[in-house]
Amino acid sequence: MKVAHVIGSLLEPLGGAEQYVVEVARAQAAAGHEVTVVTGWASDPVVARLRADGVAVEVTPVRRPYPPDRRGSRPAALLFHALDLLDSIRTPRALRRVLARDWDVVHAHPVARLGAGLLRSTAAPVVVTVHDYSLVDTRSSLLRGGVVAARPPLVQRLRTRVTSRAVERARLIFPSEQLRERHRAWGLRVPASDIVPHGWRIGVTQSRRGTDTGPVVFLFLGKLLPTKGVPQLLEAWGDGIPGAELWIAGAGPLDAAVAAAPVRALGWLDATGRDTALAAASAMVLPSTGPEIFLLAAAEGALAGLPVISTTVSAPPAVRDGVSGILTGTDPAALRAAMLRLMDPAERARLGEGAREFAAELDLDRHLERVHAVYADAGARAEVRR
């Protein structure tokens, strides 16, 4: 099978969607499929790793005033979003040439930096995995003023009408029913779709240290951004909790704030480093202040048998309140109360067992079977249309 994975960028440090694409492409190539990743920007080490694993990478020219890992001036940002709208209608020629090849399936991921018009630029069956809110919001978050907007602004409503036309012949994959309904609430006319939780593979065994002697280790894993709840987490931690440690693994604009706090700053970790941190942790704390599509770090925690603290706003599918973790408010006092609750080894063990049960749904091999079934159905529908 010839598969083209299309994603806006693969720039280090990789976010959850980018890591997912890399792992799925590598697994498909290992299974004997002909896999190509098409992107607008990519870091050289990421390209080298993919090619070493048998995955082709094509970096196409992108008409954007600055790459997605930088912030532009206000005029540049307005131009960026104007080009995004234009490319939802007409795909750049270089990208059209790539998509015009004889693919068995084009599997799209976050494409806000390439334009949703690419979904109409191929005769191949199109499958879209929804990792963020970029189909309905140029900010990809639904947040306005730090809170989820009650209704989409006018500009976003107009843009979503264009996007709905772009995805009308695609097959969409959502990781949860709740997230599909949020897209509908923001105006997306959802075509044929499937609910398939993201899969993941991790090298950590599920033998947890929930009743070990020694400090209880709370682990944060992700980009150091305000929307990931890092300021609230640092305030909740304060001077610390007796008998516990807070490890923060990640990189981003809040590097300095983390370095100055009484925590263990691990920096950005590669796959081996994440496995090591997860094996040493007693629980994860992921207090995002905005809605998350899937939150890969929470899935990693479940696969490692860790109870996970997150927020009711974020509500990642891997965290089932009182079963595999704790959902709490975003305020520091609520976060600290949840962390104090997990100082009890019996509570950690109980929620860790719930995480292990949920982890069976996240196995990458099982996930790929479901994704390939979606490919086959999308191909059959495409034949009917032809």
C-alpha positions in Angstrom: 0.0 0.0 0.0 1.3 3.5 -0.9 0.5 5.9 1.9 1.2 9.7 1.9 1.0 11.2 5.4 0.6 15.0 5.1 1.3 17.3 8.1 2.0 21.0 8.3 5.5 20.7 10.0 7.9 18.3 11.7 10.0 20.8 13.6 11.8 19.9 16.8 10.7 19.7 19.6 7.9 17.5 18.2 4.4 17.9 19.6 2.0 15.1 20.1 0.6 15.1 16.6 4.1 15.1 15.0 5.2 12.3 17.3 2.1 10.3 16.3 2.8 10.7 12.6 6.4 9.6 13.0 5.4 6.5 15.0 2.6 5.5 12.6 4.7 6.0 9.5 7.6 4.0 11.0 5.2 1.2 12.0 3.6 1.1 8.5 7.0 1.1 6.8 8.2 -1.8 9.1 5.1 -3.7 8.0 6.1 -3.4 4.3 4.0 -0.5 3.2 5.5 2.3 1.0 5.2 5.4 3.2 6.0 9.0 2.5 5.6 12.0 4.8 4.9 15.2 3.1 5.4 18.4 5.1 6.1 22.1 4.8 8.9 22.3 7.3 11.1 19.6 8.9 14.1 19.5 11.2 17.0 17.6 9.6 17.4 15.1 12.5 13.7 14.1 12.2 14.1 13.6 8.4 17.2 11.5 8.9 15.5 9.3 11.5 12.5 8.7 9.3 14.6 7.9 6.2 16.7 5.5 8.3 13.5 3.6 9.1 12.5 3.3 5.5 10.1 6.3 5.4 10.5 8.8 2.5 10.2 12.5 3.4 9.3 15.3 1.0 9.5 18.9 2.2 7.5 21.1 -0.2 7.7 24.9 -0.6 5.2 26.7 1.5 4.0 30.3 1.0 4.1 31.5 4.5 5.9 34.6 5.9 7.5 32.7 8.8 7.8 29.0 10.0 5.4 27.7 12.6 8.1 27.6 15.4 8.4 31.4 15.3 6.2 34.3 16.1 5.7 37.0 13.4 4.7 40.6 13.7 1.0 41.4 13.6 1.1 42.3 9.8 2.9 39.0 9.2 0.4 37.1 11.3 -2.5 38.6 9.3 -0.7 37.6 6.1 -0.2 34.1 7.5 -3.9 33.7 8.2 -4.9 35.2 4.9 -2.7 32.7 3.0 -4.2 29.9 5.1 -7.7 30.9 3.9 -6.5 31.2 0.3 -4.8 27.8 0.5 -8.1 26.3 1.8 -9.5 27.1 -1.6 -6.4 26.6 -3.9 -3.5 24.4 -3.0 0.1 25.6 -4.0 1.3 24.1 -7.2 4.3 22.2 -5.6 2.0 20.5 -3.1 -0.6 19.7 -5.9 2.2 17.9 -7.9 3.0 15.7 -4.9 -0.6 14.9 -4.1 -1.3 14.1 -7.8 0.8 10.9 -7.6 -0.7 7.4 -7.6 -1.3 7.1 -3.8 -3.5 4.4 -2.4 -4.5 6.8 0.4 -3.6 10.3 1.5 -3.7 10.5 5.3 -3.8 14.1 6.5 -3.0 15.4 9.9 -2.9 19.1 11.1 -2.8 21.0 7.8 -3.5 24.6 9.0 0.0 25.6 7.8 -0.5 24.0 4.4 -4.2 24.9 3.8 -7.2 22.6 3.9 -7.5 22.9 0.1 -5.0 20.1 -0.3 -7.8 17.7 0.8 -9.3 18.3 -2.7 -6.1 18.1 -4.6 -5.8 14.3 -5.0 -7.8 11.6 -6.7 -6.8 9.2 -3.9 -9.0 8.4 -0.9 -8.5 11.0 1.8 -8.4 10.2 5.5 -8.0 13.0 8.1 -7.0 12.3 11.7 -8.1 15.2 13.9 -5.3 16.2 16.3 -6.3 19.8 17.1 -9.0 22.4 16.2 -7.3 23.8 13.1 -10.2 22.7 10.9 -12.4 25.2 12.7 -10.0 27.7 14.3 -6.8 29.3 12.9 -5.5 29.3 16.5 -6.2 25.6 16.8 -7.4 25.9 20.4 -11.0 27.4 20.5 -9.5 29.8 23.2 -10.2 33.5 23.4 -8.8 35.5 26.3 -7.6 32.2 27.9 -11.1 30.6 28.0 -13.0 28.5 25.5 -15.2 30.8 23.3 -18.9 30.3 23.7 -19.3 30.5 20.0 -16.9 30.9 17.1 -16.1 34.5 15.9 -17.4 35.6 12.6 -14.1 35.2 10.7 -13.8 31.6 12.0 -17.4 30.8 11.0 -16.7 32.0 7.4 -13.4 30.0 7.3 -15.1 26.9 8.6 -17.6 27.1 5.7 -14.7 26.9 3.3 -13.0 24.1 5.3 -16.3 22.1 5.3 -16.2 22.1 1.5 -12.6 21.0 1.6 -13.3 17.9 3.8 -16.6 16.9 2.3 -15.1 13.9 0.4 -12.7 13.0 3.2 -13.1 10.3 5.9 -12.4 11.9 9.3 -11.0 10.1 12.4 -11.8 11.6 15.8 -10.2 10.2 19.0 -13.5 10.7 20.9 -17.2 11.5 20.4 -16.9 14.6 22.5 -14.3 16.1 20.2 -16.4 15.4 17.1 -19.3 17.2 18.7 -17.1 20.2 19.5 -16.2 20.5 15.8 -19.8 20.3 14.9 -20.6 23.0 17.5 -18.1 25.3 15.8 -19.8 24.8 12.4 -17.9 22.0 10.7 -20.1 19.9 8.4 -18.7 16.5 9.4 -18.7 14.0 6.6 -18.3 10.3 7.1 -16.3 9.8 10.3 -15.0 7.3 12.8 -14.1 7.3 16.5 -10.7 5.8 16.8 -8.6 6.6 19.9 -5.0 7.4 19.0 -2.6 4.5 19.4 0.9 4.6 20.8 3.8 2.3 21.5 6.1 2.8 24.5 9.0 0.8 25.9 8.1 1.2 29.6 6.8 -1.8 31.5 3.7 -1.4 33.6 5.4 -2.3 36.9 4.8 0.9 38.9 6.4 2.1 42.0 3.1 3.0 43.6 4.0 1.4 47.0 7.7 2.0 46.8 9.6 3.7 49.5 11.3 6.9 48.5 9.7 10.1 47.2 6.5 10.2 45.2 7.5 11.5 41.8 5.0 13.7 39.9 5.9 14.1 36.2 4.9 16.8 33.8 5.7 15.9 30.1 5.0 18.4 27.3 5.8 21.8 25.9 6.4 24.5 28.4 3.5 26.8 27.4 0.9 28.7 29.4 -1.9 26.7 27.8 -0.3 23.5 29.1 -1.0 24.9 32.7 2.7 25.3 33.6 2.2 28.6 35.6 -0.7 27.0 37.6 1.4 23.9 38.2 4.4 25.9 39.5 2.1 27.9 41.8 0.3 24.7 43.0 3.7 23.2 43.8 4.9 26.2 45.7 7.8 25.2 47.9 7.0 21.6 47.4 5.1 18.7 49.1 6.9 16.8 51.8 7.8 13.3 50.5 7.4 14.2 46.9 9.3 15.6 43.9 8.0 17.4 40.8 9.8 16.6 37.5 9.1 18.8 34.5 10.2 17.5 31.1 9.8 19.8 28.2 10.9 23.0 26.5 9.3 26.2 25.5 8.8 29.9 26.4 8.6 29.1 30.1 12.0 27.4 30.4 13.3 30.2 32.7 10.3 30.0 35.1 10.8 26.2 35.4 14.5 26.5 35.9 14.0 29.0 38.8 11.4 26.8 40.6 12.1 24.1 43.2 11.5 21.3 40.7 13.7 18.9 38.7 13.9 20.4 35.2 14.6 17.6 32.7 14.5 19.6 29.5 13.1 18.2 26.3 13.4 14.4 26.2 13.8 12.0 23.3 11.9 8.7 23.3 14.5 7.0 25.5 14.5 9.9 27.9 10.7 9.8 28.1 10.7 6.1 28.8 13.2 6.6 31.6 11.2 9.4 33.2 7.9 7.5 33.0 9.5 4.4 34.5 10.7 6.5 37.5 7.4 8.4 38.0 4.7 7.7 40.5 2.0 9.8 38.8 1.6 12.4 36.0 0.2 15.9 36.2 -0.9 17.5 33.0 -3.0 20.6 33.9 -3.8 22.0 30.4 -6.0 25.1 30.6 -7.6 24.5 27.2 -9.4 21.6 25.5 -7.2 18.9 24.2 -7.9 16.6 21.3 -6.0 13.6 22.7 -3.0 14.7 24.9 -0.4 12.2 24.0 1.4 12.5 27.3 -1.8 11.3 29.1 -1.8 8.2 26.8 1.9 7.6 27.6 1.0 7.8 31.3 -1.8 5.2 30.9 0.5 2.9 28.8 3.0 3.1 31.7 0.3 2.3 34.3 0.4 5.8 35.9 -2.5 7.7 37.4 -2.8 11.0 35.6 -4.0 14.3 37.0 -5.6 16.6 34.3 -8.3 19.2 34.2 -12.0 19.2 33.4 -11.3 21.8 30.7 -8.7 19.6 29.0 -10.5 16.3 29.7 -8.1 14.0 27.7 -9.8 10.7 26.7 -7.1 8.7 28.6 -8.1 10.2 31.9 -11.3 8.8 33.4 -12.1 10.7 36.6 -11.8 8.4 39.6 -11.0 5.4 37.4 -7.6 6.0 35.7 -6.9 9.5 37.1 -8.2 12.7 38.5 -9.9 15.6 36.6 -9.8 18.8 38.6 -10.1 22.5 38.1 -7.3 24.6 36.6 -6.7 26.7 39.7 -3.5 26.0 41.7 -5.4 25.1 44.9 -7.4 22.4 43.1 -4.2 21.0 41.4 -2.4 20.8 44.7 -5.4 19.0 46.4 -5.3 16.4 43.6 -1.5 15.9 44.1 -2.0 15.5 47.8 -4.7 12.9 47.1 -2.2 10.9 45.2 0.3 10.9 48.1 -1.8 8.0 49.3 -0.1 4.8 47.9 -3.4 2.9 47.9 -5.1 5.6 45.8 -2.2 5.6 43.4 -2.4 1.8 43.1 -6.1 1.9 42.5 -6.0 4.6 39.8 -2.9 3.0 38.2 -4.8 -0.3 37.8 -7.5 1.7 35.9 -4.9 3.3 33.7 -3.5 -0.2 32.8 -7.0 -1.4 31.8 -7.5 1.6 29.6 -4.1 1.2 28.0 -5.3 -2.0 26.2 -7.3 0.4 23.9 -4.1 2.3 22.9 -2.0 -0.5 21.6 -0.4 0.8 18.4 -0.7 -2.5 16.5 -4.4 -2.7 17.3 -4.8 1.0 16.4 -3.2 0.5 13.0 -5.6 -2.3 12.3 -8.5 0.1 12.8 -6.9 2.8 10.8 -6.2 0.5 7.9 -9.9 -0.6 8.0 -10.8 3.1 7.6 -8.4 3.3 4.6 -10.2 0.3 3.0 -13.6 1.8 3.6 -12.5 5.2 2.2 -11.1 3.4 -0.8 -14.4 1.6 -1.4 -16.3 4.8 -1.1 -13.9 6.5 -3.6 -14.6 3.7 -6.1 -18.3 4.2 -5.7 -17.9 7.9 -6.4 -15.8 7.2 -9.5 
